[in-house]
Amino acid sequence: MHIDYLNKQTSPITIGEKSVGELSKAMLGTGFQGRKLAESIETWTQMLAEKNLTIFLGLSGAMVPGGMRKIIAYLIKKRLIDCLVSTGANIFHDCHEALGRKHYIGSHLVDDGDLFKHGIDRMYDVFAREEEFRNADHLLADFASTLDLSKSYSSREFIHLLGKELAGKGGDRDSITVSAFEHRIPVFIPAICDSSIGIGLLVARRKGNPLIIDQIKDVDEVTQIVENSSKTGVIYIGGGVPKNFIQQTEVITSILGRNIGGHSYAIQYTVDAPHWGGLSGCTLDEAVSWGKISPAAKKVQVFVDATIALPIVVHALHERTKDLMRIRPEFDWDEDKLYMEYK
C-alpha cells in the first residue's frame, strides 16, 4: 500500500495583527511543541463541543504562586472543566490569596540564608511571607475545629465547606476554592496531608480537634463521577498524584465490573520526559496499555512549561467559546452517593 508522507506542507507563520486564537490556528501549520500546543487547543475545543462529556483537570506544580490562579478560576466559572483534582499546595496558596495575602515577584539569584532570616519563603523566583503562611495554617485549623468531628469527610466535602467559609468571609471571587463552591465544581486533593492544609489539620488534631479526611472516600467519589459519565476527557497540568488519581478511575471501574474503555480525550502539559520512567513524563500512549486512556482517544501531549502554555491556551479558548452553550454535568451529592445529570 502506497503511503503519501508528503501530502501536507508546513506553513510558516506570517507576522501581522493576530488574536491569540488566530495565532494558535496558525501554529497548527508549524512543527514541534508549537504545533502540539495548537493541537491541544483544538482538542480541548472539541471536548467542549461534545455532548455528555465530563472533563477532569489535574493540577500539580506551583501554579498558584506562579500566577495561574485566576486562569484556573476562569476555567471553573466558565465550566471549561467539570472536576478539579489538585495538589494541596495549590489550594492552600489559593486560600492564602483569597484571604488578601500575596505572593511577590522575587529572584532565584538571592541569598536564601538571608531570606530565612527575614522570614521569606522562596518558590524559584516568587517570594511569600512565612508568618502569613503560618497564620493561614492556624486559620485552617480553627475552621476544621468548627466541623462535625464525629464524622469523616472526603477532601471534596472539606474543600466545598472551606469554599463556603471563604465566600462568607468575603473571600476573593477569583479564588479557585470560592469559585468551585459557587459553581458546584468538585475539588479533590488526594494527597492532602502533603501540604499546608495537612499542617493545619495536624494543628487542629494537636489541639484536641482531630478532623478525619477519608482519602479512600475520595477514590470512591471520583470513581462515581466516571461511572456516571457517558464519556470522560482529561487535562493534566504537570503530572504527579493528581494525574494518577484521575487515571486510575478507569482501572477501578473495570475492576468493579463496568469497563468504560478508558478516557476518550487526553491532554497533558509537562516538562518531564518519558525516558526516566516516571508518571509525570510518561506518554499518554503508555496509559493505553493500562486501560486508562482509550486506544481511540484523541491524545495531545505538550512538553512545555505550564506557565507559558496556560495563558495562551485559555486565552484562545476564551475567544472560541464565548457563545458556547455547553451540555455539562451537574453534581448532587447525597451522603456517599452521587446523582449526576447532564444539562
Sine and cosine of phi, psi and omega as CSV:
sin_phi,cos_phi,sin_psi,cos_psi,sin_omega,cos_omega
0.00,0.00,0.80,-0.60,-0.01,-1.00
-0.98,0.19,0.75,-0.66,0.06,-1.00
-0.91,-0.41,0.81,-0.59,0.04,-1.00
-1.00,-0.01,0.99,-0.15,-0.01,-1.00
-0.97,0.24,-0.30,0.95,-0.14,-0.99
-0.91,-0.40,0.72,0.69,-0.08,-1.00
-0.99,-0.10,-0.02,1.00,0.00,-1.00
-0.57,-0.82,0.83,-0.55,-0.04,-1.00
-1.00,0.09,0.46,-0.89,0.21,-0.98
-0.94,0.35,0.34,-0.94,-0.03,-1.00
-0.73,-0.68,0.99,-0.15,-0.03,-1.00
-0.83,0.56,0.62,-0.78,-0.03,-1.00
-0.96,0.28,0.77,-0.64,0.08,-1.00
-1.00,0.00,0.52,-0.86,-0.02,-1.00
-1.00,-0.01,0.75,-0.66,0.00,-1.00
0.08,-1.00,-0.10,-0.99,0.01,-1.00
-0.94,0.33,0.89,-0.46,0.01,-1.00
-0.63,-0.78,0.60,-0.80,0.20,-0.98
-0.98,0.22,0.17,-0.98,0.04,-1.00
-0.88,0.47,-0.65,0.76,0.02,-1.00
-0.89,0.45,-0.65,0.76,0.02,-1.00
-0.92,0.39,-0.63,0.77,0.04,-1.00
-0.89,0.45,-0.67,0.74,-0.02,-1.00
-0.90,0.44,-0.60,0.80,0.06,-1.00
-0.91,0.42,-0.63,0.78,0.03,-1.00
-0.90,0.43,-0.54,0.84,-0.01,-1.00
-0.93,0.37,-0.30,0.95,0.07,-1.00
-0.89,0.46,-0.36,0.93,0.00,-1.00
-1.00,-0.09,0.14,0.99,-0.01,-1.00
-0.98,-0.22,-0.39,-0.92,-0.02,-1.00
-0.75,-0.66,0.03,-1.00,0.12,-0.99
0.88,0.48,-0.58,-0.82,-0.11,-0.99
-0.96,0.27,-0.36,0.93,0.11,-0.99
-0.87,0.49,-0.71,0.70,0.03,-1.00
-0.93,0.38,-0.63,0.77,0.02,-1.00
-0.89,0.46,-0.63,0.78,0.04,-1.00
-0.87,0.48,-0.70,0.71,0.02,-1.00
-0.91,0.42,-0.63,0.77,0.02,-1.00
-0.90,0.43,-0.56,0.83,0.02,-1.00
-0.91,0.42,-0.59,0.81,0.04,-1.00
-0.92,0.40,-0.67,0.74,0.04,-1.00
-0.89,0.46,-0.67,0.74,-0.03,-1.00
-0.93,0.37,-0.68,0.73,0.04,-1.00
-0.88,0.47,-0.65,0.76,0.04,-1.00
-0.89,0.46,-0.64,0.77,0.05,-1.00
-0.89,0.45,-0.64,0.77,0.03,-1.00
-0.87,0.50,-0.68,0.73,-0.05,-1.00
-0.92,0.38,-0.42,0.91,0.01,-1.00
-1.00,0.08,-0.22,0.98,-0.01,-1.00
-0.95,0.31,0.63,-0.77,0.13,-0.99
-1.00,0.10,0.62,-0.78,0.12,-0.99
0.85,0.52,0.70,0.71,0.06,-1.00
-0.88,-0.47,0.72,-0.69,0.06,-1.00
-0.97,-0.24,0.79,-0.62,-0.07,-1.00
-0.95,-0.32,0.85,-0.53,0.06,-1.00
-0.98,-0.18,0.62,-0.78,0.13,-0.99
-0.87,-0.49,0.83,-0.56,0.12,-0.99
-0.99,-0.17,0.81,-0.58,-0.12,-0.99
-0.86,-0.52,0.92,-0.40,0.08,-1.00
-0.77,-0.64,0.00,-1.00,-0.06,-1.00
0.98,0.21,0.17,-0.99,-0.05,-1.00
-1.00,0.06,0.89,0.46,-0.11,-0.99
-0.95,0.30,-0.59,0.81,0.01,-1.00
-0.94,0.33,-0.77,0.64,0.11,-0.99
-0.85,0.53,-0.50,0.86,-0.01,-1.00
-0.98,0.19,0.06,1.00,0.12,-0.99
1.00,-0.06,0.25,0.97,-0.06,-1.00
-0.99,-0.12,0.10,1.00,-0.14,-0.99
-0.86,0.52,-0.75,0.66,-0.05,-1.00
-0.93,0.36,-0.45,0.89,0.05,-1.00
-0.92,0.40,-0.71,0.71,0.02,-1.00
-0.91,0.42,-0.65,0.76,0.05,-1.00
-0.88,0.47,-0.62,0.78,0.04,-1.00
-0.88,0.47,-0.69,0.73,0.02,-1.00
-0.86,0.52,-0.59,0.81,0.02,-1.00
-0.95,0.32,-0.76,0.65,-0.06,-1.00
-0.88,0.47,-0.63,0.78,-0.05,-1.00
-1.00,0.01,0.03,1.00,0.00,-1.00
0.82,0.57,0.69,0.72,0.15,-0.99
-1.00,0.07,-0.11,0.99,0.20,-0.98
-0.67,-0.74,0.30,-0.95,-0.04,-1.00
-0.87,-0.49,-0.35,0.94,-0.03,-1.00
-0.49,-0.87,0.72,-0.69,0.00,-1.00
-0.93,-0.38,0.77,-0.64,0.14,-0.99
-0.88,-0.47,0.87,-0.50,-0.17,-0.99
-0.75,-0.66,0.33,-0.94,0.26,-0.96
-0.94,0.35,0.42,-0.91,0.07,-1.00
-0.91,0.41,-0.53,0.85,-0.05,-1.00
-0.88,0.48,-0.69,0.72,-0.01,-1.00
-0.88,0.47,-0.66,0.75,0.00,-1.00
-0.94,0.33,-0.61,0.80,0.07,-1.00
-0.88,0.48,-0.75,0.67,-0.01,-1.00
-0.90,0.43,-0.53,0.85,0.08,-1.00
-0.91,0.42,-0.70,0.71,0.04,-1.00
-0.88,0.47,-0.64,0.77,0.05,-1.00
-0.81,0.59,-0.73,0.68,0.00,-1.00
-0.97,0.25,-0.55,0.83,0.03,-1.00
-0.87,0.49,-0.48,0.88,0.00,-1.00
-1.00,0.05,0.13,0.99,0.07,-1.00
1.00,-0.06,0.04,1.00,0.05,-1.00
-0.99,0.10,0.22,-0.98,-0.13,-0.99
-0.76,-0.65,0.32,-0.95,0.31,-0.95
-0.95,-0.31,0.44,-0.90,-0.13,-0.99
-0.80,-0.60,0.55,-0.83,0.08,-1.00
-0.93,0.37,0.83,-0.56,-0.01,-1.00
-0.80,-0.60,-0.61,-0.79,0.01,-1.00
-0.43,-0.90,0.53,-0.85,0.11,-0.99
-0.99,0.11,-0.15,0.99,0.03,-1.00
-0.99,-0.14,0.98,0.19,-0.13,-0.99
-0.49,-0.87,0.37,-0.93,0.07,-1.00
-0.99,0.12,0.96,-0.28,-0.06,-1.00
-0.93,0.37,-0.47,0.89,0.09,-1.00
-0.90,0.43,-0.61,0.80,0.03,-1.00
-0.94,0.34,-0.63,0.78,0.07,-1.00
-0.87,0.50,-0.66,0.75,-0.01,-1.00
-0.88,0.48,-0.66,0.75,0.02,-1.00
-0.88,0.48,-0.52,0.85,-0.05,-1.00
-0.99,-0.11,0.11,0.99,0.06,-1.00
0.93,0.36,0.58,0.81,-0.02,-1.00
-0.91,-0.42,0.79,-0.62,0.05,-1.00
-1.00,-0.07,0.58,-0.82,-0.02,-1.00
-0.88,-0.48,0.74,-0.68,0.18,-0.98
-0.87,-0.49,1.00,0.00,-0.14,-0.99
0.81,0.58,-1.00,-0.09,0.00,-1.00
-0.89,-0.46,0.43,0.90,0.05,-1.00
-0.86,-0.52,0.69,-0.73,-0.02,-1.00
-0.92,-0.39,0.39,-0.92,0.12,-0.99
-0.43,-0.90,0.35,-0.94,-0.01,-1.00
-1.00,0.06,0.82,-0.57,0.02,-1.00
-0.88,0.47,-0.61,0.79,-0.01,-1.00
-0.87,0.49,-0.64,0.77,0.03,-1.00
-0.92,0.39,-0.62,0.79,0.08,-1.00
-0.88,0.48,-0.68,0.73,-0.02,-1.00
-0.92,0.39,-0.59,0.81,0.09,-1.00
-0.88,0.48,-0.66,0.75,0.03,-1.00
-0.90,0.43,-0.61,0.79,0.08,-1.00
-0.83,0.56,-0.72,0.69,-0.03,-1.00
-0.94,0.33,-0.57,0.82,0.07,-1.00
-0.89,0.46,-0.66,0.75,0.05,-1.00
-0.91,0.42,-0.64,0.77,0.03,-1.00
-0.89,0.45,-0.69,0.72,0.01,-1.00
-0.90,0.43,-0.65,0.76,0.02,-1.00
-0.91,0.42,-0.72,0.69,0.00,-1.00
-0.84,0.53,-0.57,0.82,-0.03,-1.00
-0.94,0.35,-0.29,0.96,0.01,-1.00
-1.00,0.09,-0.18,0.98,-0.07,-1.00
-1.00,0.09,0.17,-0.98,0.00,-1.00
-0.96,0.29,0.97,-0.26,-0.08,-1.00
-0.99,0.16,-0.03,1.00,0.02,-1.00
-1.00,0.09,-0.11,0.99,-0.01,-1.00
-0.80,-0.60,0.28,-0.96,0.08,-1.00
-0.98,-0.18,0.32,-0.95,-0.03,-1.00
-0.78,-0.63,0.58,-0.82,0.25,-0.97
-0.97,0.25,0.31,-0.95,0.06,-1.00
-0.89,0.46,-0.53,0.85,0.05,-1.00
-0.87,0.48,-0.72,0.70,0.01,-1.00
-0.89,0.45,-0.69,0.73,-0.04,-1.00
-0.90,0.44,-0.72,0.69,-0.02,-1.00
-0.93,0.37,-0.56,0.83,0.09,-1.00
-0.87,0.49,-0.73,0.69,0.01,-1.00
-0.92,0.38,-0.58,0.81,0.05,-1.00
-0.91,0.41,-0.65,0.76,0.06,-1.00
-0.88,0.48,-0.64,0.77,0.05,-1.00
-0.89,0.46,-0.68,0.73,0.01,-1.00
-0.89,0.46,-0.72,0.69,-0.01,-1.00
-0.91,0.42,-0.64,0.77,0.03,-1.00
-0.88,0.47,-0.64,0.77,0.02,-1.00
-0.92,0.38,-0.44,0.90,0.03,-1.00
-1.00,0.03,0.13,0.99,-0.02,-1.00
0.98,0.19,0.46,0.89,0.00,-1.00
-0.87,0.49,0.51,-0.86,-0.01,-1.00
-0.77,0.64,0.81,-0.59,-0.01,-1.00
-0.95,0.32,-0.20,0.98,0.12,-0.99
-1.00,0.04,0.13,0.99,0.07,-1.00
-0.94,0.33,0.65,-0.76,0.11,-0.99
-0.88,0.48,-0.72,0.69,-0.08,-1.00
-0.92,0.39,-0.70,0.72,0.02,-1.00
-0.92,0.39,-0.69,0.72,0.02,-1.00
-0.87,0.49,-0.67,0.75,0.01,-1.00
-0.89,0.45,-0.65,0.76,0.06,-1.00
-0.89,0.45,-0.75,0.66,-0.09,-1.00
-0.93,0.36,-0.47,0.88,-0.04,-1.00
-0.96,-0.29,0.18,0.98,0.11,-0.99
0.82,0.57,0.69,0.72,0.08,-1.00
-0.99,-0.13,0.84,-0.55,0.03,-1.00
-0.94,0.35,0.69,-0.73,0.05,-1.00
-0.85,-0.53,0.85,-0.53,0.04,-1.00
-0.94,-0.33,0.63,-0.78,0.12,-0.99
-0.81,-0.59,1.00,0.01,-0.14,-0.99
-0.95,0.32,-0.23,0.97,0.08,-1.00
-0.80,-0.60,0.82,0.57,-0.14,-0.99
-0.90,0.44,-0.47,0.88,0.00,-1.00
-0.94,0.34,-0.35,0.94,-0.01,-1.00
-1.00,-0.01,0.85,0.53,-0.04,-1.00
-0.15,-0.99,0.11,-0.99,0.06,-1.00
-0.93,0.36,-0.32,0.95,0.14,-0.99
-0.90,0.43,-0.68,0.74,0.08,-1.00
-0.88,0.48,-0.61,0.79,0.05,-1.00
-0.89,0.46,-0.71,0.71,0.02,-1.00
-0.87,0.49,-0.65,0.76,0.01,-1.00
-0.93,0.38,-0.54,0.84,0.07,-1.00
-0.93,0.37,-0.64,0.77,0.05,-1.00
-0.85,0.52,-0.69,0.72,0.04,-1.00
-0.88,0.48,-0.65,0.76,0.00,-1.00
-0.88,0.47,-0.71,0.70,-0.02,-1.00
-0.92,0.40,-0.40,0.92,0.05,-1.00
-0.99,0.10,0.05,1.00,0.03,-1.00
1.00,-0.04,0.26,0.97,-0.01,-1.00
-0.83,-0.56,0.94,0.35,-0.08,-1.00
-0.97,0.25,0.91,-0.40,0.08,-1.00
-0.99,-0.14,0.79,-0.61,-0.06,-1.00
-0.99,-0.13,0.86,-0.51,0.14,-0.99
-0.99,-0.16,0.91,-0.42,-0.06,-1.00
-1.00,0.02,0.98,-0.18,-0.08,-1.00
-0.97,0.26,-0.38,0.92,0.10,-0.99
-0.95,0.31,-0.53,0.85,0.13,-0.99
-0.88,0.47,-0.60,0.80,0.10,-0.99
-0.82,0.57,-0.75,0.66,-0.02,-1.00
-0.87,0.49,-0.67,0.75,0.01,-1.00
-0.89,0.45,-0.74,0.67,-0.08,-1.00
-0.91,0.41,-0.70,0.71,-0.02,-1.00
-0.93,0.37,-0.53,0.85,0.07,-1.00
-0.93,0.38,-0.61,0.79,0.05,-1.00
-0.87,0.50,-0.58,0.81,0.04,-1.00
-0.88,0.48,-0.71,0.71,0.01,-1.00
-0.91,0.42,-0.68,0.74,-0.01,-1.00
-0.88,0.48,-0.52,0.85,-0.02,-1.00
-1.00,-0.03,0.01,1.00,-0.04,-1.00
-0.99,-0.11,0.62,-0.78,0.10,-1.00
-0.95,0.32,-0.69,0.72,0.07,-1.00
-0.59,-0.81,0.35,-0.93,0.06,-1.00
-0.74,-0.67,0.55,-0.83,0.13,-0.99
-0.80,-0.60,0.54,-0.84,-0.06,-1.00
-0.78,-0.62,0.61,-0.79,0.06,-1.00
-0.75,-0.66,0.80,-0.59,-0.05,-1.00
-0.89,-0.46,0.83,-0.56,0.17,-0.98
-0.99,-0.12,0.97,-0.25,-0.17,-0.98
0.97,0.25,-0.52,-0.85,-0.03,-1.00
-0.58,-0.81,-0.93,-0.36,0.08,-1.00
0.89,0.45,-0.43,-0.90,-0.06,-1.00
-0.86,0.50,-0.71,0.71,-0.01,-1.00
-0.84,0.55,-0.61,0.79,-0.01,-1.00
-0.90,0.44,-0.78,0.63,-0.06,-1.00
-0.94,0.35,-0.55,0.83,0.02,-1.00
-0.85,0.53,-0.65,0.76,0.05,-1.00
-0.97,0.25,-0.70,0.72,-0.05,-1.00
-0.86,0.52,-0.67,0.74,-0.13,-0.99
-0.95,0.33,-0.22,0.97,0.02,-1.00
-0.86,0.51,-0.56,0.83,0.00,-1.00
-0.93,0.36,-0.58,0.82,0.07,-1.00
-0.93,0.38,-0.69,0.73,-0.02,-1.00
-0.88,0.47,-0.71,0.70,-0.03,-1.00
-0.88,0.48,-0.59,0.81,0.02,-1.00
-0.94,0.34,-0.61,0.79,0.05,-1.00
-0.90,0.44,-0.59,0.81,-0.02,-1.00
-0.99,0.14,0.02,1.00,0.14,-0.99
0.97,-0.25,0.03,1.00,0.05,-1.00
-0.84,-0.54,0.98,-0.19,-0.04,-1.00
-1.00,0.03,0.99,-0.17,-0.04,-1.00
-0.98,0.22,-0.43,0.90,0.08,-1.00
0.98,-0.18,0.14,0.99,0.03,-1.00
0.99,-0.13,0.34,-0.94,0.02,-1.00
-0.89,0.45,0.63,-0.77,-0.10,-0.99
-1.00,0.07,-0.36,0.93,0.06,-1.00
-0.68,-0.73,0.53,-0.85,0.04,-1.00
-0.46,-0.89,0.77,-0.63,0.06,-1.00
-0.76,-0.65,0.65,-0.76,0.11,-0.99
-0.64,-0.77,0.69,-0.73,0.13,-0.99
-0.92,-0.39,0.90,-0.44,-0.10,-1.00
-0.51,-0.86,0.44,-0.90,0.12,-0.99
-0.96,-0.27,0.01,1.00,-0.03,-1.00
-1.00,0.04,0.54,-0.84,-0.05,-1.00
-0.98,-0.18,0.51,-0.86,-0.07,-1.00
-0.95,0.31,-0.42,0.91,-0.17,-0.99
-0.97,0.26,-0.07,1.00,0.10,-1.00
-1.00,0.06,-0.17,0.98,0.07,-1.00
1.00,0.07,0.03,1.00,-0.02,-1.00
-1.00,0.10,0.36,-0.93,-0.05,-1.00
-0.91,0.40,-0.62,0.78,-0.09,-1.00
-0.89,0.46,-0.48,0.88,-0.01,-1.00
-0.97,-0.23,-0.18,0.98,-0.09,-1.00
-0.90,0.44,0.56,-0.83,-0.09,-1.00
-0.95,0.31,0.40,-0.92,0.09,-1.00
-0.93,0.38,-0.44,0.90,0.09,-1.00
-0.89,0.45,-0.65,0.76,0.02,-1.00
-0.85,0.52,-0.59,0.80,-0.01,-1.00
-0.91,0.42,-0.38,0.93,0.04,-1.00
-0.89,0.46,-0.59,0.80,-0.04,-1.00
-0.90,0.43,-0.40,0.92,0.01,-1.00
-1.00,-0.01,-0.17,0.99,-0.10,-0.99
0.99,0.13,0.20,0.98,-0.03,-1.00
-0.99,0.14,-0.57,0.82,0.06,-1.00
-0.89,-0.46,0.68,-0.73,0.01,-1.00
-0.91,0.42,0.64,-0.77,0.08,-1.00
-0.85,0.53,-0.43,0.90,-0.01,-1.00
-1.00,-0.09,0.09,1.00,-0.08,-1.00
-0.92,0.40,0.49,-0.87,0.19,-0.98
-0.99,0.13,0.89,-0.45,-0.12,-0.99
-0.83,-0.56,0.73,-0.69,0.07,-1.00
-0.66,-0.75,0.87,-0.49,0.05,-1.00
-0.91,-0.42,0.82,-0.57,-0.06,-1.00
-0.91,-0.42,0.85,-0.53,0.03,-1.00
-1.00,-0.02,1.00,-0.08,-0.14,-0.99
-0.36,-0.93,0.48,-0.88,0.14,-0.99
-0.91,0.42,0.81,-0.59,-0.06,-1.00
-0.90,0.44,-0.44,0.90,0.03,-1.00
-0.95,0.30,-0.25,0.97,0.15,-0.99
-1.00,0.01,-0.70,0.72,-0.10,-1.00
-0.93,0.36,-0.73,0.68,-0.16,-0.99
-0.87,0.49,-0.72,0.70,0.02,-1.00
-0.87,0.49,-0.61,0.79,0.00,-1.00
-0.94,0.33,-0.76,0.65,-0.08,-1.00
-0.89,0.46,-0.74,0.68,-0.10,-0.99
-0.96,0.27,-0.52,0.86,0.13,-0.99
-0.90,0.44,-0.66,0.76,0.04,-1.00
-0.90,0.43,-0.66,0.75,0.05,-1.00
-0.90,0.44,-0.61,0.79,0.05,-1.00
-0.84,0.54,-0.69,0.72,0.01,-1.00
-0.91,0.42,-0.62,0.78,-0.15,-0.99
-1.00,0.07,-0.31,0.95,-0.14,-0.99
-0.90,-0.44,0.26,0.97,-0.04,-1.00
-0.83,0.55,-0.65,0.76,-0.07,-1.00
-0.97,-0.24,0.25,0.97,-0.06,-1.00
-0.96,0.29,0.78,-0.63,0.13,-0.99
-0.95,-0.30,1.00,0.05,-0.15,-0.99
-0.99,0.11,0.68,-0.73,0.18,-0.98
-1.00,0.08,0.88,-0.47,-0.18,-0.98
-0.68,-0.74,0.30,-0.95,-0.02,-1.00
-0.98,0.20,0.62,-0.79,0.16,-0.99
-0.91,-0.41,0.68,-0.73,-0.13,-0.99
-0.94,-0.34,0.71,-0.71,0.07,-1.00
-0.73,-0.68,0.94,-0.35,-0.06,-1.00
-0.99,-0.15,0.79,-0.61,0.07,-1.00
-0.84,-0.54,0.99,-0.16,-0.11,-0.99
0.82,0.57,-0.90,-0.43,-0.07,-1.00
-1.00,-0.08,0.07,1.00,-0.11,-0.99
-0.90,-0.43,0.66,-0.75,0.03,-1.00
-0.98,-0.20,0.75,-0.67,0.19,-0.98
-0.92,-0.40,0.83,-0.56,-0.14,-0.99
-0.76,-0.66,0.65,-0.76,-0.02,-1.00
-0.58,-0.81,0.66,-0.75,0.07,-1.00
-1.00,0.04,0.77,-0.64,-0.02,-1.00
-0.74,-0.67,0.00,0.00,0.00,0.00
